Amino acid sequence: MPTLKQLSIALGLLTSDQSPVPNEDGWVNYVWRVHAAQQCLDVEDGFCEIVQDKWDWKRPQYYSFSFRSDPETNSVTSRITLRNEDPEDDDQVCVVASFLNAAGQEVGIFYANWRALPGRSYTREAPIWLSTDVREIATVAVGTKQCDVKAKPDAENFYRIRLALNQR
């Protein structure tokens, strides 16, 4: 008989958008939301929110992902908000954002593993610098899952991809 965790993962994966590149990259058990990014590349002085969803389908625990690109510095700043409305449950939340060009090739990667305490909201920003022009970003695939504090395989995966992309 499957455990509650196994059932939760299975239900989340059933609702996931198709995102072959991140799945090929080794991101295991992430639920993906995939969105076109073109409308977000021209937003001046602000962030463009592309995803609002739950990281845990059975609890009132929400995240949002926004980003802002800067062609002058060739950077992308990701903004993540974690809103944990459950007064009893805390989680480690892993978030991956894969920035893809029009050919579906990954040109940038963002990864975070942040703690969400009961009844609290957090918003954090983090920049990445691409080795290709930020204007090439056509699609953003955002994946989330509950993870452990270290999430070593995910962290190693991020550093491997980041190195391959020559990303700072």
Summary of the structure (lengths in Angstrom):
residues: 168
radius of gyration: 15.5
end to end distance: 44.6
largest distance: 54.5
contacts: 505
relative contact order: 0.21
helix: 21%
strand: 44%
